[in-house]
Amino acid sequence: MRCRCMRNIHQKYKSVCLMMKNFLLCSLWLFIGLAPNVYASRISNELPAYSQVYDASRNPNADGRSALKLAKETGRKVLIEVGGDWCRWCHVLDKFIKDHPEVEKRLHETFVVLKVNISDENDNVEFMSAFPPAQGYPHMYITDSNGSILHSQDTAEFRENKQYSERRFMIFFDRWQNKND
């Protein structure tokens, strides 16, 4: 009788341990699954409007001055992303960044992002005349916090096998992170 009682206690203990283990694993998976979305929404809420969307009604000169000011205050460079709502690859890039929280985090740690609309509605020709021609869209330019153009980047170079590559973005961020102006 004594053995049967101990066996029942041991079985109940194993059952409770298994339930606890499953609960912890489920909690961890839930946290991992939600954490990127929570982080992404937090970043989006903190970004200036000029960093979030292509908007034909915005003035890129005024937005540029604000971006340069923020870059000086935070010790970052400015990444000017040129494109528009008409641009399929611009939407693909936006989705890629949102779906890869580490890319989004590094992007905004390294740069103040300024999105500039190029469309039939507003081609921002005056603003764009200061930059080398874009090779396609979206296209990126990097400036220091004084507005001097440091680099022109074709976003096709971030792709591997016809899709954007997290690895290639990280190499790009490493290149520009903590470089003095």
Secondary structure, DSSP 8 states (H G I E B T S, - for coil): -HHHHHHHHHHHHHHHHHHHHHHHHHHHHHHHHHHHHHHHHHHHHHS-GGGT---TTS-HHHHHHHHHHHHHHHT-EEEEEEE-TT-HHHHHHHHHHHH-HHHHHHHHHHEEEEEEE-SSS---HHHHTTS---SSSSEEEEE-TT--EEEEEEGGGGEETTEE-HHHHHHHHHHHTT---
